[in-house]
């Protein structure tokens, strides 16, 4: 039986009005697609920090592609 992973987008707004957007439970670039509308609404990003989930999913996808080739 597969465990259920919830996909969540957390938005934090500081007292100074700075926003921080964090995605959880998304695989690879799926997080960027899911949060695109929020990034557009909040304005230009000052920085981006990719999580281990992003890189693990990317590595798994690359490995699958190599097996097909």
Secondary structure, 3 states (H helix, E strand, C coil): CCCCCCCEEEEEECCCCCEEEEEECCCCCHHHHHHHHHHHHHCCCCCCCCCHHHHHHHHHHHHHHHHHC
